[in-house]
Amino acid sequence: MSRDLLVVLVLTLSLMMVSICGVLFAQEEEIGYIYGIVKSVSPDYITVTEYDYINEQEIDTTYVIDPATELSNVDSLENINMGDNVGIDYIIRDEKRVAKIIIVYKESYEEEYKSSEIENSESEEPSIEIEY
């Protein structure tokens, strides 16, 4: 009898573990990342023009901004302007894209390349020839 009780107990615990794991996996949220140009921004939403690689065209996508959204390279939403380059880490919740982190890139890559090129040319020391 104790053996039957042990089998029932093990089966019950196994079913409970499977149920708990199912709930935990169901709560996972898909995380995505995009890079694009700000089209508009408000306290609750940011719309970004990004490239859709599947359809091979630019699209406008809106992301929800909630109190948990983190900002990087900018102090507040008021300092994000139309035309800024941004990267957004987001999750999909209730069929909406919710921004988790918004990273603002104030310089375009072209400007960054030019400024680094200038810095490199200014830091180059003149070559000194040594005679032996």
Buried (B, 14 or more C-beta within 10 A) or exposed (E): EEEEEEEEEEEEEEEEEEEEEEEEEEEEEEEEEBEBBBBEBEEEBBBBEBEEEEEEEEEEBBBBBEEEBEBEBBEEBEEBEEEBBBBBBBBEEEEEBBBBBBBBBEEEEEEEEEEEEEEEEEEEEEEEEEEE
